[in-house]
Amino acid sequence: MQVRLCWFFALCLALSGPLGLLSQELVSGKIVDERSAAALPFASVVIKGSGKGVAADIDGRFQISLPKGSDVS
């Protein structure tokens, strides 16, 4: 009985990881200058209040995974 209970908890833990990914959104885009429309390489995109962020690539493109309902600035 105790072995079955351990396997049950191990299975629940293994399956709970992917479920957390379902509540994530992938946001991607390109950061450009408002006036010139030129790409802004290596600009930062940060999830407000989390400290999690990414830097754009040399072409101003970025991708970030964030919890649904998060505010990006």
C-alpha positions as MATLAB code, in Angstrom:
seq = 'MQVRLCWFFALCLALSGPLGLLSQELVSGKIVDERSAAALPFASVVIKGSGKGVAADIDGRFQISLPKGSDVS';
ca = [
       0.000    0.000    0.000;
       2.766    2.435    0.906;
       4.602    1.738   -2.359;
       1.436    2.455   -4.358;
       0.967    5.717   -2.491;
       4.562    6.759   -3.279;
       4.060    5.967   -6.973;
       0.801    7.918   -6.972;
       2.494   11.014   -5.538;
       5.430   10.655   -7.940;
       3.001   10.469  -10.858;
       1.102   13.549   -9.625;
       4.355   15.513   -9.366;
       5.465   14.426  -12.820;
       2.170   15.483  -14.376;
       1.859   18.783  -12.526;
       4.874   20.335  -14.315;
       3.346   20.296  -17.819;
       0.056   21.615  -16.448;
       1.862   24.746  -15.301;
       2.980   25.328  -18.863;
      -0.631   25.441  -20.006;
      -1.152   28.641  -18.023;
       1.685   30.379  -19.885;
       1.530   32.591  -22.935;
       4.319   33.092  -25.443;
       4.655   36.711  -26.449;
       6.921   37.717  -29.311;
       7.486   40.882  -31.219;
       9.895   43.440  -32.577;
      10.968   46.549  -30.699;
      11.349   49.617  -32.914;
      12.027   53.314  -32.423;
       8.803   55.309  -32.442;
      10.111   58.054  -34.714;
      12.424   56.312  -37.140;
      10.888   52.799  -37.038;
      14.442   51.439  -36.768;
      14.921   48.217  -34.807;
      16.212   48.642  -31.244;
      18.762   45.864  -30.761;
      19.241   44.415  -27.282;
      16.333   46.395  -25.730;
      14.803   44.809  -22.609;
      11.311   43.394  -22.156;
      10.359   42.827  -18.509;
       7.304   41.286  -16.818;
       6.172   43.934  -14.319;
       6.643   42.942  -10.698;
       8.495   39.715  -11.449;
      12.017   40.697  -12.417;
      11.781   38.174  -15.287;
      12.778   39.531  -18.648;
      14.562   39.024  -21.941;
      16.678   41.094  -24.268;
      15.828   41.593  -27.915;
      18.235   40.260  -30.525;
      20.235   42.379  -32.964;
      17.108   42.844  -35.134;
      14.953   43.970  -32.176;
      13.007   40.677  -32.039;
      12.137   39.004  -28.732;
      10.175   36.077  -27.251;
       9.112   35.740  -23.630;
       6.947   33.207  -21.833;
       4.733   34.702  -19.167;
       1.801   33.773  -16.964;
      -1.597   34.641  -18.455;
      -2.729   38.124  -17.496;
       0.788   39.490  -16.939;
       1.636   43.070  -17.846;
       4.611   43.593  -20.181;
       6.416   46.922  -20.497;
];
